[in-house]
Amino acid sequence: GLWELRSGRLKTKLSLQPAIESGVLRLSTEVEYRIQIKKSDQKSVSVSKIGDKLIIREPIEAFMVQDRALNQRPEEPIEAFMVQDRALNQRPEISSEEREAALWNFLMKDQLLLLKQKLDHLAEGWIDERCSRVRMRFAMSRWGSCDRRSRVIMLGAKLLLVAPKLLDYVCVHELAHLQHSRHTDLFWNLVEQKMPDWKIQRKRLKNFE
């Protein structure tokens, strides 16, 4: 993985790039997707799902259109000019950041139902409260948050790339906030009822960003 030094400690930087390059994406929700990149005549990057396959469709790069212009037959100057004009108006090649951002945006919607089901399953037989809604956000300073009044739980999108046990810990942590808003002894006792090894999982989670 990619590593960065923060506060004197090495952390794993969670990214979709390795999955895009390998063509296989394994998520903490225990879903596995195959990734395929296709070129299209659309103007922006999009992601669609067919079964267990995610298809990333990207605009045709400028150099491909320019190549057609260079290989145009000289006896067709008008057509060659039109192709060159299209090349000038074609957007540049898609960056890896744009590709990854499109995939993140897709996954943050695609995985919501599974995350809601996970939260309900974890709460069953443990607490009476249920979250009314789960949301995902990419840019978060914390792994999760809970609005006790609305019972909405927010999860950081990068949790989709950690081990399933770590996702469970964050879900249990936020569910416990439905009963206790502060990190009191009552809160941690409730967490420990559901996940006795929560301290280990919290420590493991600190290795990621």
Secondary structure, DSSP 8 states (H G I E B T S, - for coil): -EEEEETTEEEEE--SHHHHHHTEEE-TTS-EEEEEEEEES-SS-EEEEETTEEEEEEE--HHHHHHHHHTS-TT-HHHHHHHHHHHHHS-----HHHHHHHHHHHHHHHTHHHHHHHHHHHHTTT-S---SEEEEESS-SSSEEEETTTTEEEEEGGGGGS-HHHHHHHHHHHHHTTT-SS--HHHHHHHHHH-TTHHHHHHHHTTB-
